[in-house]
Amino acid sequence: MKECPNINELPQLFSELSRLLTNEGEDNWVRGINLILSALTPPNYCGSGDPGEAIEYVENTYRKMVSGNGSFSDFFIRCDDADDRNEANKKLDRLRADIWSLINA
């Protein structure tokens, strides 16, 4: 079983990311984020009941989502108001960086 020190932090970050994407009307990437969230939900943990396996699934899924051209790493939030757009994208970048640092811990 894989060590899972981030099993409590990752769901919080992915929940915040899901809310941000939903609030901005994004309906593509949020589906993958919500699948990741369901995998991190106890006691089932992606159908295995094993939080370590859930973490591995999350790591693999998120890495696939952010790799290559046109991936989630290229996604940005579009708003008409420049200040709103900048603020939303700063929040998005912070969440992605925080998630990435936990996945690579």
N, C-alpha and C positions, 0 to 999 in steps of 0.2 A: 504494500500500500504506500502510495506517495504521501510524503509529509504535506500537511495542509495548514500552515500557519495563517494563511490569508482567507480562510473559509468564512470568516465573519466580515471582513472588510470588503471583499469583492462584491457580495450581493448589494451592499450599500452603494458602492460606486456604480454598478450596473443599473440599479434602480434609479439613481439620479440621472444617469445617461438616458435611460428609457423615457423618463419624464421630460427631459429637455427635448429629445427628438420628437416625442408625441406633441408637446406644446408648440413646437415649430412646424407641425404638420408633416413631418417626415414619416413615410409609411413603408419604406423598403428596408433600410438597415435596422430599424427598430424591431423587425421580426427576428433577426438573428440575436439581437441583444435580449429580447424576451425569451428566446430559447435557452440562452446562457443562464438567464435568471431562473428559469424553471429547473435547470440542471443543478443549480446551487441551493435549491429549496429542500430543507430536511423534512421528513426523514427519508424521503425516497431517493434524493440525489441522483437524478437522471436514470431512475429505474434500477440502480445497482444497490442502493442503500449504503454506498461507500463514498464518503466525502473525498477521499483521495482520488478515486476514479472520476468523480465529478470535476475536480480541479484539473485533471489531465484533459478531460473533454473540453472544459472551458478554455484552457490554454491553447489546445489545438484549434478549436473553432475560432477563437479570437485572432490567432496568428493568421489563419486563412482569410479572415475578413479584412485584415489590414495589409495583406501582401499584394503587390502588383499594382499596375496602373488601373485607375478607376475603382480602387478598393475604398474601404471605409476610411483609410488614412488620407485619401484625397477629398473626402466629403467635407463640405462646409455649409453653414447655415446661411440662407439667403433671406435678407429682410430689406424692405424698402428704406427704412431709417438706418443711416450709417452707424449711429451710436448703438442702437439696438443690435445691429448685425455684429459690431465689434465686441460688444459685451457677451452675446450669445456664443460667438466663436472662441472667445477667451475661455469661457466656461467649458465648452466642448473640448478645447485643447488641454485644459487642466485635467478634465476627467480622463481623457485618453492617456495622458502622461501618467496619472496616478494608477490607472489600471495596468498600463504597460510595466511600470516599476514593480507592481505586486506580482505580475505574471513572471517577470524575469528575476524575482527575488530568489 
